[in-house]
Amino acid sequence: MSRALPGIAIGFAVTVWGSSFVAARHLLKTLDPLALATLRFAIASLFFVGPFALALKRRTLSGRDLLKMAFLGQLAFSTYFWLQYTGVKLTNAGIAAILVVGLFPSATAVLAPLGGDRRPGPRTWAALVLGFLGVTAVTMAGPGEGSVSADYRLGTLCLIANAFGFAVYTLLTRRWMKGVAPVTLTGGSMIFGSLGLVVMSLAAGPHRLGPVLALDSTQLAALAFLSLFCSVAGFFAWSFALARMEASRAAVWIYGEPVIAMSLGYVLLEERYGAPALAGAVAIAISVVLVNGRTGESYKTVKE
């Protein structure tokens, strides 16, 4: 049984992260993207206050570390989830998962020098071209057989920027935060990011949080799921698994997220995907396989 625990843990993490796109889509029927991101991480960050405070008490973080962590928090939480939820709202759960998860390895490969890594080789560039064609197909085709709206295209652009933004976060984290415990890095970044989201929400107008009172029981459950299962339990399950199995093996599992998101979106939200969009998803999946596997190993530092 002990040998099976890492697989169970990572399966749990990927399942809840894949489901997070569907939960977010359900909540975005009532909340706007900024309000949802603020609520989710204001709640989730409370569970990381203790470990982060302990790291501060032990003085394991320098002032420069805190400044870098504050910047990374705005990148990985404030900007990342605002863009992601805007994309989910304007497209759908399945398309969002395809673009966010599928583009991350390619985005990391393109931006590799930012983290001090080597530039991609010819094979990687060929994979990136294929992935670009897949993204183009998804963007131009739309989720179903109908016409593609301007909002849908704006949503896909937000999701593409989302993937590249997290790639920047990941590469800078590897370069700046070596030696910092994952729970400290995630907790500190989330706390700083949550503060940034609160400031953004207040600047946009406190009335944005008013619709929280209109959430029904299923939406409240979805908010609790995003805050507790995806942001807290999923992180600890992933960290538990990574401590007991190779990162390259663990990274393969993350590509199950779009499958889970599309399946649940089809069943629970009645989302439909046209043939061109599905063909684009396949092209992105093939490009992921071809891209250097190392880019996937660093994925889930703070992800879903």
Sequence and secondary structure as in RCSB ss.txt:
>XXXX:A:sequence
MSRALPGIAIGFAVTVWGSSFVAARHLLKTLDPLALATLRFAIASLFFVGPFALALKRRTLSGRDLLKMAFLGQL
AFSTYFWLQYTGVKLTNAGIAAILVVGLFPSATAVLAPLGGDRRPGPRTWAALVLGFLGVTAVTMAGPGEGSVSA
DYRLGTLCLIANAFGFAVYTLLTRRWMKGVAPVTLTGGSMIFGSLGLVVMSLAAGPHRLGPVLALDSTQLAALAF
LSLFCSVAGFFAWSFALARMEASRAAVWIYGEPVIAMSLGYVLLEERYGAPALAGAVAIAISVVLVNGRTGESYK
TVKE
>XXXX:A:secstr
 TTTHHHHHHHHHHHHHHHHHHHHHHHTTTS HHHHHHHHHHHHGGGGHHHHHHHHHTT S HHHHHHHHHHHII
IIIIHHHHHHHHHHHS HHHHHHHHHHHHHHHHHHTGGGGT     HHHHHHHHHHHHHHHHHHHH SSSS   H
HHHHHHHHHHHHHHHHHHHHHHHHHH TT  HHHHHHHHHHHHHHHHHHHHHHH GGGGGGGGG  HHHHHHHHI
IIIIIIIIHHHHHHHHHTTS HHHHHHHGGGHHHHHHHHHHHHS     HHHHHHHHHHHHHHHHS THHHHTTT
SS  
